[in-house]
Amino acid sequence: MYSARRYLMCPPAHFRVSYSINPWMDPAKPVDLPLAVAQWEALRDLYRSLGHTVEELAPDPELPDMVYAANGALVVDGRVLGARFAHPERAGEAAAHLEWYRARGFAEVREPEHINEGEGDFAVTASWLLAGRGFRSSPLSHPEAQEFFGRPVIGLDLVDPRFYHLDTALCVLDDCRDDAVMYHPEAFSPGSRAVLARLFPEAVVVGEADARAFGLNAVSDGHHVLLPQAAAGLFGPLRERGYEPVGVDLGELLKGGGSVKCCTAELRG
């Protein structure tokens, strides 16, 4: 059975695609802002209807990507490791997140030395931190996170620029277990694929079509798995494993290269 979670989200009040820092972003494609807001609100309200708490970070008109709240920090056991963004277009988001956590009494909030993009490139299992590298986060962020959280970090090399963050290529389905994930093998280097196969022999292996639909940019509470409705090929395998897939439409936010997980930071502990 799942337990209630606590999430942080940021409304897309100022969302736009005015630059390109990943292959999904095309400034020539206009964003329907009212639709983006409506889709985001539907996701927020869905979390609440499932019994989860959603807190909101105030958006900044100068930072259109703040809607992707997962990138601003990693929170484990109530400890917060902030982000240091790879691209200057997003650099200002880091301070906004740190300020939010400090203002709400989180006891340990650390500004990182090395580039990492929060839950974009860190995923939490029962025992480990899975950590992506190759496009955004520095390999030096991995030992920094291990020292701060006191959890073993397993580095994974991303090799396909379409899957530029770990949370576009892998999803933890149950963070109370070490064996419940789904991932797209072709997003990883051969060595990292071998590591994933050894660690997660019972994983849901995700094909190209569902990965391209951002099916791995999903959020699971241990039972419900919220994912893009276009990733239809994942619904059957998830149900077979006892999960309840819940399809959502974040088509406007996909124009910035993010979906359910990118919009959702989990406040653990």
Sequence and secondary structure as in RCSB ss.txt:
>XXXX:A:sequence
MYSARRYLMCPPAHFRVSYSINPWMDPAKPVDLPLAVAQWEALRDLYRSLGHTVEELAPDPELPDMVYAANGALV
VDGRVLGARFAHPERAGEAAAHLEWYRARGFAEVREPEHINEGEGDFAVTASWLLAGRGFRSSPLSHPEAQEFFG
RPVIGLDLVDPRFYHLDTALCVLDDCRDDAVMYHPEAFSPGSRAVLARLFPEAVVVGEADARAFGLNAVSDGHHV
LLPQAAAGLFGPLRERGYEPVGVDLGELLKGGGSVKCCTAELRG
>XXXX:A:secstr
     EEEE   TT    S SSTT  TTS   HHHHHHHHHHHHHHHHHTT EEEE    TT GGGG GGGGEEE
ETTEEEE B SSGGGTTHHHHHHHHHHHTT SEEE  SS B GGGTEEE SS EEEEESSSS TTHHHHHHHHH 
S EEEEEB  GGG SGGGTEEES TT SS EEE GGGB HHHHHHHHHH TT EE  HHHHHTTTTS EE SSEE
EEETT GGGHHHHHHTT EEEEE  HHHHTTT  TTTT EE   
